[in-house]
């Protein structure tokens, strides 16, 4: 198969556990940040590409961060058994399990979307 090869890093998790599988994937073209990546061989929902790094040797690394719904709310596996089933399926289809540990990054975050502060105008219209 002709195409561009990229090293893909995926994050899957429960609130308590974070697992990082990786794999080299051949693309017809290297995707862009914000595009969606779907794994044909697992039960994991399509996920947004959150980061792409090109190095001086021409290597490409793609990071697929945590899954979110259309409102930006983080999605977690319901329990450790569900997570384990998906990770086993990924490994069965050629993914390498490089780390598994406590979810200190996203596990403590609320399920509500991040809200950016709204700029307000001063009460005095002459004040800039």
C-alpha positions in Angstrom: 0.0 0.0 0.0 1.4 3.4 -1.0 1.1 6.3 1.4 2.6 8.2 4.2 3.5 6.4 7.4 3.0 8.1 10.8 3.5 7.0 14.4 0.1 7.3 16.1 -0.3 7.7 19.8 -3.8 7.1 21.2 -5.2 7.8 24.7 -8.0 5.6 26.0 -9.2 5.8 29.6 -11.6 5.5 32.5 -11.6 8.2 35.1 -9.1 6.1 37.1 -6.9 4.6 34.4 -5.1 6.0 31.4 -3.8 3.7 28.7 -1.5 4.6 25.8 -1.4 2.3 22.8 0.8 3.2 19.8 1.2 2.0 16.2 2.6 3.0 12.8 -0.3 3.7 10.5 -0.1 4.2 6.7 -2.3 7.1 5.5 -3.1 8.1 1.9 -2.2 11.5 3.1 -1.1 12.8 6.5 -4.2 14.2 8.3 -4.4 17.6 9.9 -5.2 18.6 13.5 -8.9 18.7 14.0 -9.6 15.9 11.5 -11.1 12.6 12.8 -9.5 9.2 13.0 -11.6 6.0 13.0 -10.2 2.7 14.0 -11.9 0.0 11.8 -10.9 -2.8 14.1 -12.1 -1.7 17.5 -15.1 -0.5 19.4 -13.5 2.9 20.0 -15.5 5.8 18.6 -13.9 8.1 16.0 -11.5 10.5 17.7 -10.2 13.9 16.9 -6.5 14.3 16.0 -5.2 16.8 18.6 -1.5 17.1 17.7 0.8 16.4 14.8 4.6 16.7 14.9 6.9 16.6 11.9 10.6 16.2 12.7 13.6 17.2 10.6 14.1 13.6 9.4 10.6 13.5 7.9 9.0 11.4 10.6 5.4 12.2 11.6 3.8 11.6 15.0 0.1 11.9 15.4 -1.6 12.3 18.9 -5.2 11.4 19.4 -6.2 12.9 22.7 -9.2 12.0 24.8 -12.5 11.5 23.1 -15.1 14.2 23.5 -18.7 14.5 22.4 -20.1 17.2 20.1 -20.3 19.6 23.1 -16.7 19.0 24.1 -17.6 16.9 27.1 -14.9 14.2 27.9 -16.0 10.7 27.2 -14.6 7.9 29.5 -15.0 4.1 29.3 -17.7 3.2 31.8 -15.5 0.7 33.7 -12.1 -1.0 33.7 -13.6 -4.1 32.0 -14.8 -2.1 29.0 -11.4 -0.4 28.8 -9.5 -3.7 29.0 -11.7 -5.2 26.2 -11.0 -2.3 23.9 -7.2 -2.3 24.7 -7.0 -6.1 24.1 -8.8 -5.6 20.8 -6.3 -2.9 19.8 -3.3 -5.1 20.8 -4.8 -8.0 18.8 -4.9 -5.7 15.8 -1.2 -4.6 16.0 -1.2 -1.8 18.5 1.6 -1.7 21.1 0.6 -1.0 24.7 3.3 1.4 25.9 1.9 2.6 29.2 -0.9 2.1 31.6 -1.4 4.0 34.9 -3.4 6.3 37.0 -5.4 8.9 35.0 -3.9 12.0 36.6 -4.3 14.1 33.5 -8.0 13.9 32.6 -9.5 11.8 35.3 -10.1 14.6 37.7 -11.7 16.9 35.1 -15.3 17.5 35.2 -17.6 16.1 32.5 -18.7 19.6 31.6 -17.1 21.3 28.6 -14.4 23.9 29.2 -15.9 27.3 29.3 -13.8 30.2 28.1 -14.3 33.4 29.9 -16.5 36.0 28.2 -15.0 39.4 27.8 -17.1 42.1 29.3 -17.2 45.8 28.5 -16.7 48.4 31.2 -19.7 50.2 32.5 -18.3 53.6 31.6 -18.6 53.8 27.8 -15.8 56.5 27.7 -13.4 54.1 29.3 -11.3 52.0 27.0 
